[in-house]
Amino acid sequence: MLIDILAQAWMAMLYNRRRTMITIIGMAWGIATVVLLLAYGAGFSRAIMNIFSQWGVNHIEVYGGRTSEQAGADKAGVNVRLNLDDLDLISNSVPGVTSITPVMFQNATIQNDLHTYTWEVDGVRPQGLNILAFEVEEGRFFNGLEEQQRAHVCLIGSDAKTKLFSGGYAVGENIRVNGVMFTIIGVLRPKMVEGENNINTSVWIPFSTMGGLKDTTWLDGIWFDYRGDNELVEQGLRNTLAAAHHFRPSDHRAIFVANLQTQLHEFRIVTIALQVLLTLVGALTLGIAGIGLMNIMLVAVQQRTREIGIEKALGARRRHILLQFLAEALAITGVGGIAGITLAYLVSALTGRITLYSAIAKHGENADIQLLISPTSVLIASAILILTGLVSGMIPAIRAANLDPIEALRYE
């Protein structure tokens, strides 16, 4: 009987080709809108994740500040200056720390035989480049032996290589940092950067070697990565440094902590809210198509009133009439859904990359939006489509099933 009902629904669709085609187009447009909006939301979320993940999301940076709360006998307004002893305190007292490095920054004159620039020189231990998830494009990182020997070796950013060597091979070449000769042992892959703070022109040298350019008694910062809950790690960090430098752990101006996981969590909330909003907009768009389907099916019920009366007079029951019209509505919905999902994949392929972060950042192409149609997006859109088809088809089907057969036969 199910095959007969589906065959009858198909014949009805063929008999009213123009009306059926218009309805299918409406359903296809609605489902394509839902899928593409979900894909846009997923692409936006991926873009935000790529921005953060380029720095390694499980790392924390801490910098000295100035106290703003009086702690015991210590008055507010005291500078907090980090030192190498703090590294041992953090390693031994903060839970989950896996690797740690002191950090020093210094603007310096960078020269080769043809060019002179003023760029930032960063001094870190070998694990520092791994903490910030740097990748080597050419050459290698400096190692522990070079750190111990205070070797005059360095890595340079990709933009620094372009400016110093016009894109030529840089590994093995020499540059002068404030007049001191350094040998380039590696070139780093570019990072996404905004504005004037271009880390891709930075020069990276061993922390021990940095002592020849700047006093390293007081550190500019400390970086470390960790395992576990980021909030517990940050609280442990504040408690440890507060005890060592005599300030309250609640004083957030005493030290400045950059916790990427906290920032990423805030952005995730925004992206989830955006995806929910886009899903609702898509559902409303599909709902409009569903109203169109309902109107068409109500017209079909009115036009086929005498046919319904004849079927009931021949013994058809209410459920037969209900299934007949519901099957026709679901058939239109199914064909429209397949067409809409196909259209969404086509639009996604043709659209490619939508400019987002690359408009304000160098090397930001990986953080642009791509329409990512995932199986989950298709399943969500299909569920909304099926619900719309059921609701839109059920009302006309119930109306047809409830027609009085005698009144239906008299209908002109």
PyMOL commands that set and color helices and strands:
alter all, ss='L'
color gray80, all
select helices_A, chain A and resi 2-15+17-53+84-93+127-131+144-148+158-165+199-201+207-210+230-245+260-303+305-313+318-351+357-359+365-367+375-401+405-410
alter helices_A, ss='H'
color red, helices_A
select strands_A, chain A and resi 59-64+97-111+116-124+136-139+153-156+174-177+180-188+193-194+203-206+221-226+255-259+353-354+361-362+369-370
alter strands_A, ss='S'
color yellow, strands_A
deselect
rebuild
show_as cartoon
